[in-house]
Amino acid sequence: MPFDLTSRLAERRAADLYRQRPLLQTPQGPEVVVDGQPLLAFCSNDYLGLANHPEVRAAFHAGIERWGVGGGASHLVIGHSAPHHELEEALAAFTGRPRALLFSTGYMANLAAVTALVGQGDTVLEDRLNHASLLDAGLLSGARFSRYLHNDANSLASRLGKAQGNTLVVTDGVFSMDGDCADLPALCATAKQQGAWLMVDDAHGFGPLGAHGGGVVEHYQLGIEDVPVLVGTLGKAFGTAGAFVAGSDELIETLIQFARPYIYTTSQPPAVACASLKSLQLLQGETWRREHLQTLIKQFRHGAEQLGLTLMPSDTPIQPIVVGESGHALRLAAHLREQGVLVGAIRPPTVPAGSARLRVTLSAAHSSAQVERLLSALDIAWRALRQEREHA
């Protein structure tokens, strides 16, 4: 047999790295049913609680009635509908940039931006902990590819000194597995000194961060001259689906002309764009969602520290609890599930070896009482895991 898939799968299972898909049987929300079991969930990226918001659902239904279901074709053929265009204009205004370009997924947006901007003879420098889509984009671009130490401007400067051709520095805005923010002021200054462009994927920052939900760029009060390429996703805090790249008119035209993931993909359903427009209004206007979320983050961190849990330095809705071994992370998640609480166990290769963790994510839809329930369950689960390790 030329492909021994059975052995590959067995090896992954033996290493406690086997992945399985939980079957969600209810809409997104704090209280869900997964695989037939009612659970209190702390593993969704629906940071502002908009994925099942009645006004967003109504906008989606109205969009279906007006525009039908499918996109029908690529944007460059006959798939660029009026809702797509209106959403792009709204996202451009939201980010304070001349234009924005809509994509069907965040992975596509990242792949499109990097591969359209650099190629053979150029350089891509990326944070070591960047999202897989960014790392894949850098490798697939054909440019000289190197990773600098996490959030380390000095390490970036060293690599910039060896760069050739057009140079693109790429970082997450909020790192999806650690929850910390990129040090954008330092990275911007370092990139500018060497004439490099900075690209920020702020998938997890838009919504929770910034006075108006504008993410880490708004948080640091940076502009287009600091971050020429800004990427955001709509499937997290926006609660819908898709992604966008925002920047100058020349950047967007370059993507339309040269970005293969944009050119050769059917557009997203127009009704999704209708829903995203409503989400954008709620994200900007209902500031209480961000305020409540920040209160929950402080509550969780204070409670977790009292329990002696190892937290990472994160002020975002992503609150990882580092366990170490993959098997221990799985057991801790299992103990929580026995108490009716769902938290995802994150293991290599998603995170570095030896840093398996529970990735707690908080939402504005959670209540303070639900966070207390999570902390109580963690207390019991952590003690149970310690006992198991002592008797192993």
C-alpha positions in Angstrom: 0.0 0.0 0.0 1.7 3.3 -1.1 0.0 5.4 1.6 0.0 3.9 5.1 -2.7 6.2 6.5 -3.7 3.7 9.2 -0.3 4.0 10.8 -0.3 7.8 10.6 -3.6 8.0 12.3 -2.6 5.5 15.0 0.6 7.4 15.8 -1.4 10.6 16.2 -3.9 8.9 18.5 -1.1 7.4 20.6 0.5 10.8 21.1 -2.8 12.3 22.4 -2.9 14.5 19.4 -6.0 13.0 17.6 -8.6 15.5 16.8 -12.4 15.0 16.9 -15.2 17.2 15.8 -17.8 18.0 18.5 -21.3 18.0 17.1 -23.1 21.3 17.9 -26.8 20.8 18.0 -27.9 24.3 19.0 -27.1 27.8 17.8 -23.9 29.5 19.1 -24.3 30.8 22.6 -23.1 30.2 26.2 -25.5 27.3 26.7 -25.3 24.7 24.0 -26.0 21.0 23.3 -22.9 19.1 22.0 -23.1 15.4 21.2 -26.4 15.3 22.9 -25.1 16.8 26.2 -26.2 20.3 27.5 -23.1 22.3 28.2 -21.9 25.7 29.3 -19.4 26.6 26.5 -16.3 28.7 26.8 -14.7 27.8 23.5 -16.4 30.0 20.9 -14.8 33.0 19.2 -18.2 34.8 19.2 -16.7 37.4 21.4 -19.5 39.9 21.4 -22.4 37.4 21.3 -23.6 38.4 17.9 -23.7 35.0 16.1 -27.3 34.4 17.2 -28.4 38.0 17.7 -32.1 38.5 16.6 -31.3 41.7 14.5 -28.4 39.9 12.7 -30.7 36.9 12.0 -33.4 39.2 10.7 -30.9 41.0 8.4 -29.8 37.6 7.1 -33.4 36.5 6.4 -34.2 39.8 4.6 -31.0 39.4 2.6 -32.2 35.9 1.4 -35.6 37.3 0.4 -34.0 40.1 -1.6 -30.8 38.4 -3.0 -31.4 34.7 -2.9 -28.9 32.2 -1.5 -25.8 31.7 -3.6 -23.1 34.2 -4.8 -23.4 32.6 -8.2 -19.9 33.4 -9.5 -16.6 35.1 -8.7 -16.6 38.8 -7.9 -14.9 39.5 -11.2 -17.6 37.7 -13.3 -21.1 38.4 -11.9 -20.8 37.5 -8.2 -20.1 41.0 -6.8 -23.6 42.0 -5.5 -24.7 45.3 -4.0 -24.6 44.0 -0.4 -20.9 43.0 -1.0 -20.1 46.4 -2.2 -22.0 48.2 0.6 -20.2 46.1 3.2 -16.8 46.8 1.7 -17.5 50.6 1.8 -18.7 50.2 5.4 -15.6 48.3 6.4 -13.3 50.9 4.8 -15.0 53.6 6.8 -14.8 51.5 10.0 -11.1 51.0 9.6 -10.4 54.5 8.4 -8.9 53.4 5.1 -9.8 54.3 1.5 -11.0 50.8 0.5 -11.7 47.3 1.7 -11.9 44.0 -0.1 -14.2 41.2 0.9 -13.1 37.5 1.1 -15.0 34.3 1.8 -12.6 33.2 4.7 -9.8 34.6 6.7 -7.5 31.9 5.4 -8.2 33.1 1.9 -7.6 36.8 2.8 -4.2 36.1 4.3 -3.1 33.8 1.5 -4.3 36.4 -1.1 -2.6 39.4 0.5 0.8 37.8 1.1 1.1 36.0 -2.3 -0.1 39.1 -4.3 2.4 41.4 -2.6 5.6 39.3 -2.6 7.2 36.6 -4.6 10.6 35.3 -5.7 13.4 37.8 -4.9 11.3 39.3 -2.0 11.3 38.6 1.7 8.5 37.7 4.2 9.3 38.0 7.9 6.7 36.5 10.3 6.2 36.1 14.1 7.0 32.6 15.2 3.5 32.3 16.7 1.5 33.6 13.8 -1.7 31.8 12.7 -1.2 28.8 10.4 -2.8 30.7 7.5 -0.2 33.4 7.7 2.7 31.0 7.9 1.3 29.0 4.9 0.9 32.2 2.9 4.5 33.1 3.5 5.8 29.7 2.5 3.6 29.6 -0.6 4.5 33.1 -1.8 7.9 31.9 -3.1 9.6 34.8 -1.2 12.5 34.3 1.1 10.7 33.3 4.4 11.9 33.7 7.9 10.4 33.8 11.4 11.4 36.2 14.1 11.1 35.6 17.8 7.6 36.1 19.2 6.8 39.8 19.6 10.5 40.7 19.5 11.3 43.9 17.6 15.1 43.3 18.1 14.8 39.9 16.5 12.8 41.4 13.7 15.5 44.1 13.1 18.2 41.5 12.9 16.3 39.6 10.1 15.3 42.9 8.4 19.1 43.5 8.0 19.4 40.4 5.8 16.2 41.0 3.8 16.2 41.4 0.0 13.7 42.8 -2.4 10.3 44.0 -1.3 9.9 43.1 2.4 6.6 42.3 4.2 6.5 41.9 7.9 3.5 39.9 9.0 2.0 39.5 12.5 -1.2 38.6 14.2 -2.9 41.5 16.0 -4.1 39.3 18.9 -2.4 35.9 19.0 -5.1 33.3 18.8 -3.6 30.7 21.2 -1.8 32.9 23.7 -4.2 35.9 23.8 -1.5 38.5 23.9 -1.4 41.5 21.6 1.4 42.3 19.1 3.7 45.2 20.1 2.6 47.1 17.1 4.3 50.4 17.9 7.7 48.8 18.2 7.1 46.5 15.1 5.9 49.5 13.0 9.0 51.6 13.9 11.3 48.7 13.2 9.7 48.0 9.8 9.7 51.6 8.8 13.4 52.0 9.5 14.1 49.3 6.9 11.5 50.4 4.4 9.4 47.3 5.0 5.6 47.1 5.0 3.7 45.8 8.0 0.7 43.5 7.6 -1.5 42.8 10.6 -4.1 40.0 10.8 -6.4 41.3 13.5 -8.9 38.4 13.4 -9.3 38.3 17.2 -8.9 42.0 17.9 -11.7 43.5 15.9 -14.7 43.8 18.2 -13.2 43.3 21.7 -10.4 45.9 21.4 -10.4 49.6 20.6 -12.8 52.3 21.7 -15.1 51.5 18.8 -14.2 47.9 18.3 -11.5 48.8 15.7 -9.0 46.3 17.1 -5.3 46.6 18.0 -4.7 49.3 15.4 -7.3 51.5 17.0 -6.1 50.5 20.4 -2.6 51.7 19.6 -4.0 54.7 17.6 -2.0 53.7 14.5 -2.9 54.7 10.9 -2.5 53.4 7.4 1.0 54.8 7.2 2.0 52.5 10.1 0.0 49.4 9.0 -0.5 49.5 5.2 -2.1 46.0 5.1 -4.9 45.3 7.6 -6.8 42.0 7.7 -9.9 41.2 9.7 -12.4 38.3 9.9 -16.2 38.4 10.2 -16.7 35.0 11.7 -15.5 35.8 15.2 -16.7 39.0 16.9 -18.9 40.0 14.0 -20.7 36.6 14.4 -21.2 36.0 10.6 -18.7 34.7 8.0 -15.9 35.9 5.7 -13.0 38.3 6.0 -11.6 41.5 4.5 -8.4 43.3 3.7 -8.4 47.1 4.2 -5.8 49.5 2.8 -5.1 52.0 0.1 -6.8 52.1 -3.3 -3.6 50.8 -4.9 -3.4 47.9 -2.5 -7.0 46.8 -3.1 -6.6 47.2 -6.9 -3.4 45.1 -6.7 -5.3 42.3 -4.9 -8.2 42.4 -7.4 -5.7 42.1 -10.2 -3.2 39.6 -8.8 -4.6 37.7 -5.8 -5.5 34.2 -7.0 -7.6 33.3 -4.0 -9.8 36.3 -4.8 -9.9 36.0 -8.5 -10.8 32.3 -8.7 -13.3 31.9 -5.9 -17.1 32.2 -5.9 -18.3 35.2 -3.8 -19.9 34.6 -0.4 -23.8 34.6 -0.3 -25.0 38.2 -0.5 -27.3 37.6 2.5 -24.2 37.0 4.7 -23.0 40.5 3.7 -26.4 41.8 4.8 -26.0 40.2 8.2 -22.4 41.5 8.5 -23.6 45.0 7.9 -26.0 44.7 10.8 -23.3 43.2 13.0 -21.0 46.1 12.2 -23.6 48.5 13.4 -24.1 46.6 16.7 -20.3 46.2 17.1 -19.7 49.9 16.9 -22.8 51.2 18.6 -23.3 48.8 21.6 -20.2 49.7 23.6 -21.6 47.9 26.6 -20.6 44.6 25.0 -16.9 45.5 25.2 -17.3 46.9 28.7 -19.1 43.8 30.0 -16.5 41.6 28.3 -13.6 43.4 30.0 -15.4 42.9 33.3 -15.7 39.2 32.7 -12.0 39.0 31.7 -10.9 40.6 35.0 -13.3 38.4 37.0 -11.9 35.2 35.4 -8.3 36.2 35.7 -8.7 37.1 39.4 -10.5 33.8 40.1 -8.1 31.7 38.2 -5.1 33.2 39.9 -6.7 32.4 43.3 -7.0 28.8 42.2 -3.3 28.7 41.4 -3.8 28.2 37.7 -1.0 29.2 35.2 -2.4 31.9 33.0 -0.7 33.7 30.2 -0.4 37.5 30.1 -3.6 38.3 28.2 -6.1 41.1 28.6 -8.2 39.8 25.7 -11.1 37.3 25.7 -8.6 34.5 25.0 -7.4 33.1 28.3 -5.2 30.1 28.0 -4.5 27.8 30.9 -1.2 26.1 30.2 -1.0 22.4 31.3 2.0 21.1 29.4 1.4 17.6 28.3 -1.3 16.9 25.7 -2.7 14.0 27.8 -3.1 16.2 30.8 -4.9 18.9 28.8 -7.4 16.2 27.5 -8.0 14.9 31.0 -8.6 18.4 32.4 -11.1 19.1 29.6 -12.8 15.8 30.3 -13.2 16.6 34.0 -14.8 19.9 33.1 -17.2 18.2 30.6 -18.3 15.8 33.4 -19.4 19.0 35.2 -21.2 20.3 32.2 -18.6 22.8 31.1 -17.0 22.8 27.6 -13.5 24.2 27.1 -11.2 23.2 24.2 -7.9 21.4 24.8 -5.3 22.8 22.4 -2.3 20.6 21.6 0.6 20.5 19.2 1.1 21.2 16.4 -1.4 24.1 17.0 0.8 25.2 19.9 4.5 24.4 20.6 5.4 21.0 22.1 5.1 21.0 25.9 2.6 23.9 26.0 -0.7 22.1 25.6 -3.5 24.1 27.2 -7.1 24.8 27.8 -8.1 27.7 25.7 -10.9 29.6 27.6 -12.7 32.1 25.5 -15.1 34.6 27.0 -18.0 36.3 25.3 -20.2 39.3 26.1 -23.1 36.8 26.0 -21.7 35.2 29.2 -22.9 36.3 32.6 -20.9 36.8 35.7 -22.6 33.8 37.3 -21.6 31.6 34.4 -17.9 32.7 34.8 -18.2 31.8 38.5 -19.5 28.4 37.5 -16.5 27.9 35.2 -14.1 28.8 38.0 -15.9 26.4 40.4 -15.6 23.6 37.8 -12.0 24.4 37.1 -11.2 24.1 40.9 -12.7 20.6 41.0 -11.2 19.6 37.7 -7.7 20.9 38.6 -7.7 19.0 41.9 -8.8 15.8 40.2 -6.0 16.1 37.6 -3.4 16.7 40.3 -4.6 13.5 42.1 -4.4 11.5 38.9 -0.8 12.8 38.3 0.3 11.9 41.9 -1.0 8.4 41.5 0.3 7.8 38.0 
